[in-house]
Amino acid sequence: MLSSGFVQLVKGEEFLELIKRSPLAFALLSIIAHRARRTDSKINKLKVGEAMIGDYKNYGMTKQNYRTAKKILQNCNLVTLKVTNKGTIAKLIDTSIYDININENNTLPNTQLTHDQHTANTRLTPNNKDNKEKNDKNDKKKILLGLFEKFWLEYPKKVGKENAKKAWLKIEPDVDDTNNLIRVFKEQVKLGMIDLRDNKKYCPHASTWLNGKRYLDERK
């Protein structure tokens, strides 16, 4: 699951030192940099710069490889790690090797408006503002519904689609959240937490799964 935004590799001394010390640690750092959030997420409550890791088999590591790589990244002060009941949350705290395109200050400088600027700004009528807000909401809804269709295509029980849409719009998942939701329910199927036997009789409706935040259920 990749996050949106570019990831820039900085080929400096730190990069060469880490590659020389442990290619596995560099590989894990690459996974973290690619998965790191650019915005806060409602899914798994990840903050900016954080990524969920732990599926080490998916990137070709053994459990021991994974543990060693984590320890090296911590010792090099490249990441911090926090263990939760949903998995391990890694946070990129040093951009000397990877720049993940996070803008730490999204606000404009606090400059005083000139008289001409103030006059120009007041020309924007309330109707124009309302129309812009309405268009922005419509665009956002179109994006959300597009992501919902991706989720619905993967969800095994095709029942109650409209209710599922309403539940989806409430939690407002972005691209990364959508990929994560799909990954989570597939994991739950594999673990038997979602029962697809008997023609999916015991599989929850998508609306039930979303409204009940079943994606946060502890993996058994």
Backbone torsions as a table, in degrees:
resi	resn	phi	psi	omega
1	MET	NA	114.1	-179.6
2	LEU	-99.1	147.3	177.1
3	SER	-90.8	161.1	179.9
4	SER	-79.3	159.3	-177.8
5	GLY	99.0	159.4	-176.6
6	PHE	-81.4	159.1	173.8
7	VAL	-125.5	118.1	-176.9
8	GLN	-108.3	124.9	177.1
9	LEU	-86.4	123.9	179.5
10	VAL	-97.6	106.0	-174.8
11	LYS	-86.3	68.1	178.4
12	GLY	-105.5	-162.1	-178.2
13	GLU	-64.7	-38.5	-179.3
14	GLU	-62.5	-40.6	178.4
15	PHE	-60.8	-49.0	-178.6
16	LEU	-64.1	-37.9	-179.1
17	GLU	-66.5	-42.4	-179.9
18	LEU	-67.9	-42.4	177.9
19	ILE	-59.7	-42.5	-179.0
20	LYS	-67.7	-39.7	-177.5
21	ARG	-73.0	-44.7	-177.0
22	SER	-161.3	102.4	174.4
23	PRO	-58.7	-30.8	179.6
24	LEU	-67.6	-40.0	178.1
25	ALA	-64.7	-38.7	177.3
26	PHE	-64.9	-40.3	179.0
27	ALA	-62.2	-42.6	179.5
28	LEU	-67.0	-39.1	177.2
29	LEU	-62.1	-37.1	178.4
30	SER	-63.5	-42.1	177.9
31	ILE	-61.3	-45.5	-179.1
32	ILE	-62.2	-44.8	-179.0
33	ALA	-62.5	-39.6	-180.0
34	HIS	-72.1	-32.2	-178.0
35	ARG	-89.7	-15.0	-173.1
36	ALA	-57.0	136.8	-179.1
37	ARG	-69.9	139.6	171.9
38	ARG	-94.6	-18.5	175.9
39	THR	-138.8	160.7	176.8
40	ASP	-63.1	146.5	-177.2
41	SER	-120.3	140.4	175.3
42	LYS	-77.4	-22.6	179.6
43	ILE	-84.5	123.3	-177.3
44	ASN	62.0	5.5	174.6
45	LYS	55.7	40.8	178.8
46	LEU	-77.5	141.0	178.1
47	LYS	-99.9	173.7	179.0
48	VAL	-56.9	131.4	178.7
49	GLY	87.8	-3.7	-177.8
50	GLU	-100.1	152.4	178.3
51	ALA	-144.3	146.4	175.9
52	MET	-89.4	125.9	178.6
53	ILE	-127.7	-178.7	179.9
54	GLY	128.0	-20.0	178.8
55	ASP	-86.3	55.9	-171.8
56	TYR	-58.8	-28.5	179.3
57	LYS	-64.3	-29.0	-179.2
58	ASN	-69.1	-21.6	176.1
59	TYR	-115.6	30.8	166.9
60	GLY	73.0	27.4	179.8
61	MET	-111.8	152.2	168.3
62	THR	-86.1	170.4	179.5
63	LYS	-61.3	-39.1	179.6
64	GLN	-68.7	-41.6	175.4
65	ASN	-55.3	-45.8	-177.2
66	TYR	-63.0	-45.3	180.0
67	ARG	-63.2	-43.2	180.0
68	THR	-64.2	-43.8	-179.5
69	ALA	-62.2	-42.3	178.4
70	LYS	-60.4	-44.8	-177.5
71	LYS	-62.9	-41.4	179.6
72	ILE	-64.3	-44.1	-179.9
73	LEU	-63.9	-36.5	176.4
74	GLN	-67.5	-45.7	-178.5
75	ASN	-64.0	-29.4	178.2
76	CYS	-85.4	1.9	-179.3
77	ASN	56.6	38.6	177.0
78	LEU	-94.9	-29.2	-179.7
79	VAL	-142.6	160.4	166.2
80	THR	-114.5	151.6	-177.1
81	LEU	-126.1	139.1	178.0
82	LYS	-135.4	121.8	-179.2
83	VAL	-88.1	127.7	176.7
84	THR	-125.4	172.9	178.7
85	ASN	-73.9	-6.1	176.5
86	LYS	-97.9	-13.2	-176.5
87	GLY	141.6	-171.3	-179.6
88	THR	-96.4	129.2	177.0
89	ILE	-100.4	119.8	177.4
90	ALA	-104.6	137.0	177.9
91	LYS	-121.9	124.5	178.0
92	LEU	-74.6	118.9	-175.9
93	ILE	-116.4	0.6	-179.1
94	ASP	-139.5	127.8	-178.2
95	THR	-104.4	21.2	-179.2
96	SER	-69.9	-19.7	178.6
97	ILE	-112.5	-43.9	178.6
98	TYR	-123.5	128.4	170.8
99	ASP	-103.0	114.2	-174.8
100	ILE	-100.8	20.2	170.7
101	ASN	63.8	46.9	173.0
102	ILE	-101.7	125.6	176.1
103	ASN	-91.7	109.5	-175.6
104	GLU	-69.5	-22.9	-178.5
105	ASN	-129.8	100.7	-176.7
106	ASN	-90.0	6.4	-178.3
107	THR	-99.2	152.2	177.3
108	LEU	-78.5	154.2	176.5
109	PRO	-55.0	146.5	-177.2
110	ASN	-83.8	77.8	-177.9
111	THR	-103.5	152.1	-178.8
112	GLN	-82.9	134.2	179.5
113	LEU	-71.6	139.2	172.5
114	THR	-77.5	169.8	179.2
115	HIS	-60.4	-42.0	-179.1
116	ASP	-65.3	-40.3	179.6
117	GLN	-65.0	-41.3	-179.4
118	HIS	-63.5	-42.3	179.6
119	THR	-62.8	-43.1	-179.8
120	ALA	-63.5	-40.3	-178.7
121	ASN	-65.4	-34.1	-177.1
122	THR	-74.8	-8.4	179.0
123	ARG	-75.4	-16.5	178.4
124	LEU	-74.5	111.3	-175.1
125	THR	-77.2	159.6	176.3
126	PRO	-56.2	-35.9	179.6
127	ASN	-62.6	-40.9	178.1
128	ASN	-63.4	-40.8	178.7
129	LYS	-64.3	-44.5	-179.5
130	ASP	-62.5	-41.2	179.7
131	ASN	-64.5	-40.2	179.7
132	LYS	-64.1	-44.7	179.4
133	GLU	-62.8	-39.8	179.6
134	LYS	-64.5	-43.9	179.4
135	ASN	-64.4	-39.6	178.9
136	ASP	-62.7	-42.1	179.6
137	LYS	-64.9	-40.6	179.6
138	ASN	-64.7	-41.5	179.1
139	ASP	-63.8	-42.2	179.4
140	LYS	-62.7	-41.7	-179.3
141	LYS	-64.8	-39.9	178.9
142	LYS	-61.3	-41.5	179.5
143	ILE	-64.6	-45.0	-179.6
144	LEU	-62.0	-42.2	-179.9
145	LEU	-68.5	-32.5	175.1
146	GLY	-64.5	-41.3	177.6
147	LEU	-68.3	-35.2	177.7
148	PHE	-60.5	-41.9	-179.4
149	GLU	-61.5	-34.7	176.3
150	LYS	-65.1	-44.0	177.9
151	PHE	-63.7	-46.2	-176.3
152	TRP	-63.2	-35.7	179.1
153	LEU	-61.1	-33.2	-176.6
154	GLU	-90.6	-26.7	-174.6
155	TYR	-68.3	132.5	-169.7
156	PRO	-70.9	-26.3	-176.3
157	LYS	-108.3	109.6	-175.8
158	LYS	-91.2	70.0	-179.8
159	VAL	-134.6	137.2	175.7
160	GLY	69.6	48.3	-175.2
161	LYS	-62.9	-42.7	-177.2
162	GLU	-64.2	-41.4	176.8
163	ASN	-64.7	-35.9	177.5
164	ALA	-65.6	-38.6	177.2
165	LYS	-60.3	-44.3	-179.7
166	LYS	-61.6	-42.4	178.7
167	ALA	-64.4	-38.2	179.9
168	TRP	-63.6	-45.2	-178.4
169	LEU	-65.7	-25.7	178.6
170	LYS	-68.9	-40.8	-175.6
171	ILE	-90.8	-14.1	173.2
172	GLU	50.9	58.9	179.9
173	PRO	-71.2	144.3	172.8
174	ASP	-94.3	-168.6	-176.8
175	VAL	-60.3	-45.9	-178.8
176	ASP	-65.1	-41.9	178.7
177	ASP	-61.6	-41.1	-179.9
178	THR	-61.0	-47.4	178.3
179	ASN	-61.4	-37.6	-179.5
180	ASN	-68.2	-41.6	178.5
181	LEU	-61.3	-43.5	178.6
182	ILE	-62.7	-43.4	179.7
183	ARG	-63.1	-41.1	-176.3
184	VAL	-65.7	-47.4	-176.5
185	PHE	-70.6	-26.9	174.7
186	LYS	-67.8	-38.4	176.1
187	GLU	-64.7	-40.5	-179.8
188	GLN	-65.5	-34.0	175.6
189	VAL	-64.4	-46.3	-179.3
190	LYS	-62.0	-36.0	-178.1
191	LEU	-83.9	-2.7	179.7
192	GLY	82.0	9.0	178.4
193	MET	-75.7	-24.5	171.2
194	ILE	-116.0	119.9	-173.7
195	ASP	-96.0	113.8	-178.2
196	LEU	-100.3	7.6	179.7
197	ARG	-73.6	167.1	176.2
198	ASP	54.7	50.6	178.0
199	ASN	57.8	39.0	176.3
200	LYS	62.9	26.5	-177.1
201	LYS	-58.4	-37.0	-174.9
202	TYR	-101.0	4.6	177.0
203	CYS	-77.0	128.6	-179.5
204	PRO	-66.6	149.6	172.1
205	HIS	-61.2	152.4	-179.6
206	ALA	-59.1	-37.7	179.5
207	SER	-63.8	-39.1	178.0
208	THR	-65.6	-43.1	-179.3
209	TRP	-63.3	-40.3	-178.3
210	LEU	-77.0	-49.7	-178.2
211	ASN	-62.8	-35.1	-179.7
212	GLY	-84.4	3.4	-178.4
213	LYS	51.4	42.1	-179.5
214	ARG	-66.6	-16.8	176.4
215	TYR	-67.5	-13.1	177.7
216	LEU	-97.1	0.5	-179.9
217	ASP	-58.9	139.6	179.7
218	GLU	-66.0	132.1	179.2
219	ARG	-66.8	133.3	-178.6
220	LYS	-91.6	NA	NA
